[in-house]
Every structure is written in C-alpha cells, then in structure tokens.
C-alpha cells in the first residue's frame, strides 16, 4: 500500500534595501530512500540564479547550490513536488546486533565510527535529561525498542505542544523542565534522551499528514530518527507519539538542527531564515 503526497512549499523574502544574495544552498527535495520515492519536483526561483549545481553533501544527502548576480530586492522560492510513501508498517525490521537491544546500547565498531556525530552531538546531554531518560528506560527494563515508543508516548501525552513558527529549538533541558515545546523542541529532546543511552539519533525536517492539535494549517514538521543495526534509520515523532510510517515525508536529516538548515546563506545582512 502506498500514499501520494502533492506538496507546494513557498518562501518569499523582501528586503528593505538592495542586498547581495550569497551562494544559497537549498535542501527542499524530498530524499529517495526505502520508505519514500520522489516522483516529481519543480523548482521556481526569482530572481533567476546566474548558476546552479546539484551536490552530494557530506552526509550523503542531496542539495542544490544557487548563486546570483548582485543586487536584489527580494528572493522568492517555490517548490512543487509529488512523493510516494510506501512504509505502511513502521516495525518491519529486526535488530541484527544484540548489544543494541539493551540500554545503554552498543553498535558494531565500524557502524559506531560512522555514527559518531549522531551519538555525541555538538553538546553533551544535560544531566537532568540523562536522569529522565534513564528512568524511562528502567520502566521498560532497558529494552531498546520498548524505550523508543515509551519515550515518544511520554512526550506526546506528558508535554504541552505549542505552535512556535520562528526561532531555534529550545535546549532539551529547557523543554524537559517546562514540559512545553513545539515539534522541533520535542524532537531535539527525543534525540538527546536517546544519545544519553548510547543510541544514535538525528533531527529530521519535512512534512506530515498528521496534524498536532496546536497546528491549524500545513507547515514544516520536525521529528527524530534513530539508527538500529539491521533496521537502519527509523523515525519517531514525539509530538504525535508514534513511530513514523507512510504519513511523513522527510526532506533532510542531520545530527543537530543547525547542521543542515533547509535553506542557508540567502543574503548579506538579511533576516535570519526559518529552519
């Protein structure tokens, strides 16, 4: 069984004076992977870039780099895409490395080296988050697969989910302390909790057909992915309390939210761009 998504994503930046548009990296093409296939992708940019290049980035993701002639008063980007999602069962996997089944998890040495950025992150996990994650793990007898769903369910039911269209994700320790956050806040808390128990986890930006109660219109969504030997990267959405199946479309994933914004370096002296 498959689902089709028809997505239109529009961005427009208007500047109070002419600006120089720096080389701009777009990550607005849904990835092709075992759970989703990109069937159609049409990009419209104004002003017309003077050049462009499709690139394969350090983590294996695809991006488009644009560069422009100076000077410009605005930048408009519109993307239309059709994506087929195919993973009806989010648990169609087995774990092939037994030490990853019990927390704290362990990976084969070769995989651990490849996953280092998603195991360590850019900052240590705060002690309150470590203690909270350890408590949740003890409630499921340290079973990795049970912990992942227990963590997502605990955040979904135990936190106040709010719509916050602008700004960086809050530090995970603050999200935990207030029990409040937008989807990107709870996603980074989920990531930090997993890392504190030896699980490689990363931040994902994309779209979802499921609407949290605080969202009244379609907008970008954020969730987490966890790497399990034999299963690969598997999505968990703590703001919705579910394992990701065919209702989500992933655009890009990175160890931390700031590593790969969807659009970067748009203009000299321009306002900060939404991620």
C-alpha positions in Angstrom: 0.0 0.0 0.0 1.3 3.5 -0.9 0.3 7.1 -0.3 0.8 10.0 -2.6 1.7 13.5 -1.3 1.3 16.6 -3.5 3.2 19.4 -1.7 3.7 23.0 -2.6 6.2 24.9 -0.5 6.6 28.7 -1.0 9.1 31.1 0.6 9.4 34.9 -0.1 11.9 37.3 1.4 11.6 41.0 0.8 14.5 43.3 1.8 14.3 47.0 2.8 17.3 47.8 0.5 19.2 46.0 -2.2 21.2 43.1 -0.9 23.8 40.8 -2.3 22.4 37.2 -2.4 25.2 35.0 -1.1 25.5 31.5 -2.7 22.4 29.8 -1.4 22.0 26.1 -0.5 18.5 24.6 -0.9 17.5 21.3 0.8 14.0 21.3 -0.5 13.9 18.0 -2.4 12.5 15.0 -0.5 15.0 12.3 -0.3 14.7 9.0 -2.1 15.0 6.1 0.4 13.4 2.7 1.1 10.3 4.5 2.6 9.7 7.2 0.0 10.2 8.0 -3.7 10.3 11.4 -5.3 8.1 11.3 -8.4 8.0 15.0 -9.4 10.0 18.0 -8.3 9.6 21.5 -9.9 11.6 24.5 -8.5 10.9 28.1 -9.4 13.3 30.8 -8.2 13.0 34.6 -8.6 15.3 36.3 -9.4 16.7 33.8 -11.8 20.1 32.5 -10.4 23.1 33.1 -12.6 24.2 29.5 -11.9 23.3 26.3 -10.0 24.8 23.0 -9.1 23.3 19.8 -7.6 25.7 18.5 -5.0 26.0 15.4 -2.8 26.7 16.6 0.8 28.9 15.2 3.5 26.2 13.0 5.0 25.1 11.7 1.6 22.1 14.0 1.2 21.4 15.9 -2.0 21.3 19.7 -2.1 21.1 22.5 -4.7 23.5 25.4 -4.6 22.4 28.6 -6.3 24.4 31.8 -7.0 23.1 35.2 -8.1 24.2 38.5 -9.7 24.0 41.4 -7.3 22.0 43.3 -6.2 18.4 42.2 -5.5 15.4 43.4 -3.6 13.7 40.1 -2.9 14.1 36.3 -3.2 11.2 34.0 -4.0 11.4 30.2 -3.9 8.5 27.9 -4.8 8.7 24.1 -4.9 6.0 21.7 -6.1 6.6 18.0 -5.6 4.9 14.7 -5.6 6.1 12.0 -3.3 5.0 8.3 -2.8 5.5 6.9 0.7 5.5 3.1 1.0 6.2 2.1 4.6 2.8 1.1 5.9 4.3 -0.8 8.8 6.9 1.2 10.9 8.1 -2.0 12.6 9.1 -4.1 9.6 12.6 -4.7 10.8 14.8 -6.8 13.1 17.9 -5.8 15.1 20.9 -7.8 13.9 23.3 -6.7 16.7 22.1 -8.0 20.1 24.1 -5.4 22.2 21.8 -2.7 20.6 18.7 -4.3 22.0 19.6 -3.5 25.6 20.2 0.0 27.0 22.8 1.5 27.1 23.0 0.4 23.5 26.2 -0.6 21.7 27.0 -0.7 18.0 29.5 -2.7 15.9 32.7 -0.7 15.9 32.5 0.2 12.2 29.0 1.5 12.4 29.8 3.4 15.6 32.6 5.3 13.8 30.2 6.2 11.0 27.5 7.3 13.5 29.8 9.3 15.8 28.2 12.7 15.1 24.7 11.3 15.9 26.0 9.5 19.0 27.8 12.5 20.6 26.1 15.6 19.1 27.6 19.1 19.3 27.0 19.4 23.1 26.9 17.0 26.0 23.5 15.8 27.1 22.4 17.7 30.3 22.3 15.7 33.5 18.5 16.2 34.1 17.8 14.8 30.6 20.2 11.8 31.3 18.4 11.1 34.5 14.9 11.4 33.0 15.9 9.1 30.1 17.4 6.5 32.5 14.1 6.5 34.5 12.1 5.9 31.3 14.5 3.1 30.3 14.1 1.4 33.7 10.3 1.4 33.3 10.7 -0.9 30.2 13.5 -3.0 31.7 16.1 -1.4 29.4 14.6 -2.8 26.2 15.6 -0.5 23.4 12.6 -1.0 21.1 10.2 -0.5 24.0 12.0 2.5 25.2 11.7 4.3 21.9 8.0 4.0 21.9 7.7 4.8 25.6 9.8 7.9 25.1 7.6 9.1 22.2 4.4 8.3 24.1 5.6 10.0 27.3 6.5 13.3 25.4 3.2 13.2 23.4 1.0 12.7 26.5 3.0 14.5 29.1 4.1 17.7 27.4 2.1 20.7 26.2 2.6 21.0 22.5 2.6 24.6 21.1 2.9 26.2 17.7 6.0 28.3 17.5 6.8 29.2 13.9 10.0 31.1 14.5 13.2 30.6 16.3 15.8 27.9 17.1 14.7 24.8 19.1 15.0 25.2 22.8 17.7 23.4 24.6 16.5 19.9 25.5 16.9 20.6 29.2 14.6 23.6 29.0 12.0 21.6 27.1 12.1 19.0 29.8 11.9 21.5 32.6 8.9 23.3 31.2 7.2 20.2 29.7 6.3 22.5 26.8 7.6 22.8 23.2 7.0 22.9 19.5 7.7 19.9 17.4 11.4 20.9 16.8 11.8 21.3 20.6 10.4 17.8 21.4 12.4 16.3 18.5 15.7 17.5 19.9 14.7 16.3 23.4 14.0 12.9 22.0 17.4 13.0 20.2 19.2 13.9 23.4 17.4 11.3 25.5 18.4 8.6 23.0 22.0 9.7 22.9 22.3 9.6 26.6 21.6 5.9 26.4 24.0 5.1 23.6 21.5 5.3 20.7 22.5 7.2 17.5 19.8 9.8 16.8 19.3 12.7 14.5 16.9 15.6 13.7 14.6 15.4 10.7 12.7 18.2 8.9 9.8 17.5 6.5 6.1 17.2 6.2 3.4 15.2 7.9 -0.2 14.4 7.0 -0.9 14.2 10.8 -1.7 17.5 12.4 -0.8 18.1 16.1 -3.6 19.8 17.9 -1.7 23.1 18.0 -1.3 23.3 14.3 -4.2 24.9 12.3 -2.6 24.8 8.8 0.1 22.9 6.9 3.6 23.8 7.8 7.0 22.2 8.2 7.2 19.5 10.8 10.1 18.0 12.8 10.7 14.6 14.3 13.7 12.3 15.1 15.3 9.2 13.6 17.2 6.5 15.5 19.7 4.1 13.9 19.3 0.4 14.7 21.6 -2.2 13.3 19.6 -4.3 10.8 16.8 -1.7 10.7 18.7 1.4 9.6 17.3 4.8 10.3 13.8 4.7 11.8 11.6 7.7 12.5 9.8 8.5 15.8 7.6 11.5 16.2 7.3 12.6 19.8 4.9 15.4 19.2 2.4 12.9 17.8 3.5 9.9 19.9 4.1 7.5 17.0 6.6 5.6 15.0 6.9 7.1 11.6 5.3 5.2 8.7 3.8 6.4 5.4 2.3 9.6 6.8 5.6 11.6 6.8 7.8 12.9 4.1 11.4 13.6 5.0 13.3 16.5 3.4 16.6 16.4 5.2 18.2 15.0 8.4 21.2 16.0 10.4 22.8 15.2 13.7 21.6 18.6 15.1 19.0 21.1 13.8 21.6 23.7 12.8 23.8 21.4 10.8 21.7 21.4 7.6 19.0 24.1 7.5 16.5 23.7 4.6 17.8 27.0 3.2 21.1 28.7 4.1 23.1 31.8 3.3 20.4 33.7 1.5 21.6 37.3 1.7 24.2 39.5 3.3 22.6 41.4 6.2 19.3 39.6 5.6 17.0 38.5 8.5 17.6 35.0 10.0 15.9 32.3 7.9 13.4 29.8 9.3 14.6 26.3 9.6 
